[in-house]
């Protein structure tokens, strides 16, 4: 099935908004200020530190292409 460019962009925007809404609520439940979920890279750092309680070097693993998906 072929998708046009506007349809792909719309789907990507919807996915991005859904991801941000999910992070916003998870940060709120974890006791972290919710607006911090919008800041790039800082949200990954806080996710590691405050939400899943993993060591600092996991942050570096999140930044490795393809490996970050599985982390």
C-alpha positions as a printed NumPy array, in Angstrom:
array([[ 0.   ,  0.   ,  0.   ],
       [ 1.319,  3.4  , -0.962],
       [ 0.904,  6.355,  1.421],
       [ 1.251,  9.899,  0.228],
       [ 3.594, 12.338,  1.953],
       [ 0.831, 14.364,  3.67 ],
       [-0.65 , 11.178,  5.112],
       [ 2.761, 10.076,  6.44 ],
       [ 3.401, 13.469,  7.987],
       [-0.031, 13.434,  9.62 ],
       [ 0.587,  9.968, 11.065],
       [ 3.992, 11.001, 12.386],
       [ 2.549, 14.111, 14.041],
       [-0.212, 12.042, 15.66 ],
       [ 2.359,  9.523, 16.927],
       [ 4.578, 12.311, 18.293],
       [ 1.664, 13.959, 20.103],
       [ 0.602, 10.605, 21.563],
       [ 4.153,  9.945, 22.753],
       [ 4.324, 13.361, 24.441],
       [ 0.949, 12.91 , 26.14 ],
       [ 2.095,  9.525, 27.445],
       [ 5.373, 10.941, 28.772],
       [ 3.528, 13.862, 30.355],
       [ 1.272, 11.534, 32.362],
       [ 4.083,  9.127, 33.303],
       [ 6.23 , 12.   , 34.58 ],
       [ 3.292, 13.347, 36.565],
       [ 2.688,  9.949, 38.194],
       [ 6.418,  9.592, 38.969],
       [ 6.442, 12.925, 40.817],
       [ 8.572, 14.743, 38.228],
       [ 7.464, 18.135, 36.915],
       [ 5.462, 17.338, 33.773],
       [ 6.812, 20.095, 31.516],
       [10.242, 18.428, 31.661],
       [ 8.903, 15.647, 29.426],
       [ 8.919, 18.068, 26.476],
       [12.63 , 18.952, 26.665],
       [14.663, 16.739, 24.274],
       [17.393, 14.526, 25.813],
       [16.597, 15.865, 29.291],
       [13.416, 13.789, 29.268],
       [15.472, 10.65 , 28.521],
       [17.834, 11.524, 31.372],
       [14.937, 11.972, 33.799],
       [13.257,  8.831, 32.49 ],
       [16.388,  6.852, 33.427],
       [17.021,  8.595, 36.706],
       [13.563,  9.079, 38.206],
       [11.149,  6.727, 36.482],
       [12.996,  3.462, 35.801],
       [15.905,  4.008, 38.252],
       [18.741,  2.817, 36.   ],
       [22.437,  3.819, 36.097],
       [23.688,  6.903, 34.256],
       [25.39 ,  4.913, 31.496],
       [22.004,  3.661, 30.281],
       [21.426,  7.219, 29.074],
       [24.365,  6.766, 26.696],
       [22.922,  3.493, 25.445],
       [19.644,  5.26 , 24.63 ],
       [21.547,  7.55 , 22.282],
       [23.051,  4.714, 20.216],
       [21.006,  4.251, 17.025],
       [18.871,  1.087, 16.978],
       [20.001,  0.12 , 20.461],
       [17.885,  2.858, 22.05 ],
       [14.726,  1.221, 20.721],
       [15.451, -1.951, 22.658],
       [16.539, -0.212, 25.836]])
